[in-house]
Amino acid sequence: MKTIAKILAALLVLNGAIQAGRSAMAFYQFEDAARQVAQFGAALSEGEIHERILLLAGEQGIPIEPGDLAVTRDGLRTFVTGAYVDEIPLLPRLYTHAYTWTIDIEVLSVELPEIPGRE
């Protein structure tokens, strides 16, 4: 009986680690995609970058609200800030942890050159 309890405890810890890892992986993938939009969006307005990042969030299942994301520019520098709360089920059906992920991106925006012969 002791062995079953230890295995069950280990499985619960493993499940919590996997769920937390999934949340972290989703955040870092979203942050990386948002960074690319900001960095290579020199020709886009702040509003267009904001909308594209929100579309990425929707596609990736990131629960961020439009009012929780801000895009500003200072010359060629683009700043993206925001936060969202992810409910991470650490113990199935028993305990969910609300973790706040914070986005703080500062990039130097560049415009990609046209490649001849490419549409």
KAZIJO-V333230 format. One record per helix or strand of 3 or more residues. SS is the DSSP state (a for helix, b for strand). FROM is the first residue (numbers start at 1). LEN is the number of residues. If there is no record, write none. Layout:
SS,FROM,LEN / SS,FROM,LEN
//
This chain:
a,2,38 / a,46,15 / a,66,3 / b,69,6 / b,77,15 / b,95,14
//
